[in-house]
């Protein structure tokens, strides 16, 4: 039987990703959908991205990678896209720097610091150049650039997978004329019925439900929404939503 596995908001927590992947038995008919926010907060953003990239190579056309708002911010900074606003790095100890630092070895970080002391300039520019020109990271940079071309949602016969949500009031036209920030930054959540199930992250499941018992878990609103952001950096759990395409049932 074919199954769809979904997880979201890993936020640089590689150990938790590794533990959740051990629960997956991906058959040739199955699929994994990553619902965004792979970077920031935790210290292993690069390791998380590299594992997901490896899964895509191992299972062509079976691994879907959607962007979240944190991923967009990082990629906009890295490639200086039209959406780039200011520097992604404000201070050396913020979440942005933790994301970028995870791409480099200890020795590379030391060299970047030494170069920065000799040739002072904006730290963000120095880090960007070091990342883009590092031969070791060439294939990763190419893959990251390709993610910017992906749709911000994944639709099946039964579901819409999206990082933050959609405009339910648009009904059948939810995918048309909607600003991208709705897909990756919608807030607050809007639980309730819809003609397809909506699987999203972005907002901690216990915040949506208002119930502390949902901390670190998947929350179903009893209608059409499954919220799968388990606040992994604090709960140390990466929730997994599983959909059986034959029985049309969910487990989590």
C-alpha positions as CSV (number, residue, x, y, z in Angstrom):
1,X,0.0,0.0,0.0
2,X,1.2,3.5,-0.8
3,X,1.8,5.9,2.0
4,X,2.5,9.6,2.2
5,X,4.7,10.8,5.0
6,X,4.8,14.4,6.0
7,X,6.9,16.4,8.5
8,X,7.6,20.1,9.0
9,X,9.6,22.7,10.9
10,X,12.8,20.7,11.5
11,X,14.7,23.9,12.2
12,X,18.2,22.5,12.2
13,X,17.4,19.6,14.5
14,X,19.3,16.8,12.7
15,X,19.0,14.2,15.5
16,X,15.2,14.6,15.6
17,X,15.0,14.3,11.8
18,X,17.1,11.1,11.9
19,X,14.9,9.6,14.5
20,X,11.7,10.3,12.6
21,X,13.2,9.0,9.3
22,X,13.8,5.7,11.0
23,X,10.0,5.3,11.3
24,X,9.5,5.5,7.5
25,X,9.3,2.5,5.2
26,X,9.4,4.2,1.8
27,X,8.1,1.8,-0.9
28,X,8.3,2.6,-4.6
29,X,4.7,3.9,-4.5
30,X,5.2,6.0,-1.4
31,X,6.2,9.7,-0.9
32,X,7.8,11.9,1.7
33,X,6.6,15.5,1.8
34,X,8.8,18.0,3.7
35,X,6.7,21.0,4.6
36,X,9.3,23.6,5.1
37,X,11.5,25.4,7.7
38,X,14.6,23.2,7.6
39,X,16.9,26.0,8.9
40,X,17.3,28.4,11.8
41,X,17.0,27.8,15.6
42,X,19.0,24.5,15.8
43,X,22.7,24.2,15.0
44,X,22.6,21.7,12.2
45,X,20.7,23.3,9.3
46,X,23.3,22.2,6.8
47,X,23.2,18.6,8.0
48,X,19.3,18.7,7.8
49,X,19.4,20.1,4.2
50,X,22.1,17.6,3.1
51,X,20.1,14.6,4.5
52,X,17.0,15.8,2.6
53,X,19.0,16.4,-0.6
54,X,20.4,12.8,-0.3
55,X,16.9,11.4,0.1
56,X,15.9,13.1,-3.1
57,X,18.8,11.6,-4.9
58,X,18.1,8.1,-3.5
59,X,14.4,8.3,-4.3
60,X,13.8,10.3,-7.5
61,X,10.3,11.8,-7.8
62,X,9.4,10.5,-4.3
63,X,10.6,13.3,-2.1
64,X,8.9,16.7,-2.2
65,X,10.6,19.7,-0.6
66,X,8.5,22.7,0.1
67,X,9.9,26.0,1.3
68,X,9.0,27.7,4.6
69,X,9.4,31.3,5.5
70,X,12.8,30.7,7.2
71,X,14.1,28.9,4.2
72,X,12.9,31.7,1.9
73,X,14.7,34.3,4.1
74,X,17.9,32.3,3.9
75,X,17.8,31.7,0.2
76,X,16.8,35.3,-0.6
77,X,19.8,36.4,1.4
78,X,22.1,33.8,-0.2
79,X,21.2,34.5,-3.8
80,X,20.2,38.2,-3.3
81,X,16.9,37.7,-4.9
82,X,14.4,40.5,-5.7
83,X,12.8,39.7,-2.3
84,X,16.0,40.2,-0.4
85,X,15.6,43.0,2.2
86,X,18.7,43.9,4.1
87,X,21.2,41.5,5.6
88,X,20.3,38.1,6.9
89,X,23.1,38.4,9.4
90,X,22.6,41.1,12.0
91,X,24.7,39.9,14.9
92,X,27.2,36.9,15.1
93,X,25.0,35.0,17.6
94,X,21.5,35.2,16.0
95,X,19.6,32.4,14.3
96,X,20.7,33.5,10.9
97,X,24.4,33.2,11.7
98,X,23.7,29.8,13.3
99,X,22.2,28.6,10.0
100,X,25.1,30.0,7.9
101,X,27.8,28.7,10.2
102,X,26.5,25.2,9.9
103,X,27.7,25.1,6.3
104,X,31.3,25.6,7.3
105,X,34.0,23.5,9.0
106,X,35.7,24.8,12.1
107,X,38.7,25.6,10.1
108,X,36.7,27.5,7.5
109,X,35.0,29.6,10.1
110,X,38.4,30.5,11.6
111,X,39.7,31.5,8.1
112,X,36.6,33.6,7.5
113,X,37.1,35.4,10.9
114,X,40.8,36.0,10.1
115,X,39.9,37.4,6.7
116,X,37.3,39.6,8.2
117,X,39.7,41.1,10.7
118,X,42.2,41.9,7.9
119,X,39.6,43.2,5.4
120,X,36.7,44.5,7.5
121,X,33.4,44.6,5.6
122,X,29.8,43.6,6.1
123,X,29.8,40.2,7.8
124,X,26.9,39.1,5.7
125,X,28.6,39.8,2.4
126,X,31.8,38.0,3.6
127,X,29.8,34.9,4.6
128,X,27.8,34.9,1.4
129,X,30.9,35.0,-0.8
130,X,32.6,32.3,1.3
131,X,29.6,30.0,1.0
132,X,29.0,30.6,-2.8
133,X,32.7,30.1,-3.7
134,X,33.4,27.1,-1.6
135,X,34.1,24.2,-3.9
136,X,32.9,21.7,-1.3
137,X,29.5,23.3,-1.3
138,X,29.0,23.6,-5.1
139,X,26.4,20.8,-5.4
140,X,24.6,22.0,-2.3
141,X,24.4,25.5,-3.6
142,X,23.1,24.3,-6.9
143,X,20.4,22.3,-5.2
144,X,19.4,25.2,-3.0
145,X,19.0,27.4,-6.0
146,X,16.7,24.8,-7.6
147,X,14.4,25.0,-4.6
148,X,13.5,28.6,-5.4
149,X,11.8,27.3,-8.6
150,X,9.6,24.8,-6.8
151,X,5.9,25.5,-6.1
152,X,5.1,26.5,-2.5
153,X,2.5,23.8,-2.2
154,X,2.0,20.1,-3.1
155,X,-1.5,19.0,-4.1
156,X,-2.8,15.4,-4.3
157,X,-6.3,14.1,-4.9
158,X,-7.0,14.4,-1.2
159,X,-4.7,17.0,0.3
160,X,-2.9,20.3,0.0
161,X,0.5,20.3,1.7
162,X,1.8,23.8,2.4
163,X,4.0,25.4,5.0
164,X,1.7,27.9,6.5
165,X,-1.6,27.6,4.9
166,X,-3.9,28.8,2.1
167,X,-6.7,31.3,1.7
168,X,-9.7,29.0,2.3
169,X,-12.1,31.8,1.5
170,X,-11.0,31.7,-2.1
171,X,-12.4,28.1,-2.2
172,X,-11.6,26.5,-5.6
173,X,-9.4,29.5,-6.6
174,X,-7.1,29.2,-3.5
175,X,-4.0,28.6,-5.8
176,X,-4.7,31.5,-8.1
177,X,-3.7,35.1,-7.5
178,X,-2.6,34.4,-4.0
179,X,0.5,36.2,-2.7
180,X,3.3,33.7,-1.8
181,X,3.5,35.0,1.7
182,X,0.2,33.3,2.4
183,X,1.7,29.9,1.6
184,X,4.8,30.4,3.7
185,X,3.8,33.0,6.3
186,X,0.0,32.8,6.9
187,X,-0.9,33.7,10.5
188,X,-3.1,33.0,12.4
189,X,-4.3,29.6,11.3
190,X,-7.9,29.1,10.2
191,X,-9.1,25.7,11.2
192,X,-12.4,24.3,9.9
193,X,-13.8,22.5,6.9
194,X,-12.4,22.6,3.4
195,X,-13.0,20.5,0.3
196,X,-9.5,19.0,0.7
197,X,-7.4,18.2,3.8
198,X,-4.7,20.9,4.4
199,X,-1.5,19.7,6.0
200,X,0.6,22.6,7.3
201,X,3.3,23.6,9.8
202,X,4.5,27.1,10.7
203,X,2.5,27.4,13.9
204,X,3.1,25.1,16.8
205,X,0.3,22.5,17.1
206,X,-0.4,23.3,20.7
207,X,-0.7,27.0,19.9
208,X,-3.4,26.2,17.3
209,X,-5.3,23.9,19.5
210,X,-4.8,25.9,22.7
211,X,-4.1,22.7,24.5
212,X,-0.6,22.1,26.1
213,X,-1.2,18.3,25.6
214,X,-0.6,18.8,21.9
215,X,3.0,20.0,22.5
216,X,5.3,18.1,20.2
217,X,2.4,16.3,18.4
218,X,0.2,16.5,15.3
219,X,-3.1,18.3,15.9
220,X,-6.2,17.6,13.9
221,X,-8.9,20.2,14.2
222,X,-11.7,17.6,13.7
223,X,-12.4,19.0,10.2
224,X,-10.0,19.4,7.3
225,X,-6.7,20.7,8.9
226,X,-3.7,18.8,10.2
227,X,-1.1,21.0,12.0
228,X,2.2,19.2,12.2
229,X,4.7,21.7,13.7
230,X,5.7,20.0,16.9
231,X,8.0,22.8,18.1
232,X,10.9,20.4,17.5
233,X,13.7,22.6,19.0
234,X,11.9,22.6,22.3
235,X,10.0,19.3,22.3
236,X,12.9,17.4,20.7
237,X,10.3,15.5,18.7
238,X,9.7,15.7,15.0
239,X,6.1,14.6,14.5
240,X,5.2,12.4,11.5
241,X,1.9,12.4,9.8
242,X,1.2,9.3,7.7
243,X,-1.6,9.0,5.1
244,X,-2.6,5.6,3.6
245,X,-3.7,6.3,0.0
246,X,-5.7,3.1,-0.1
247,X,-7.7,3.3,3.1
248,X,-7.7,7.2,3.1
249,X,-6.8,7.2,6.8
250,X,-4.2,9.1,8.8
251,X,-2.0,8.0,11.6
252,X,0.3,10.1,13.8
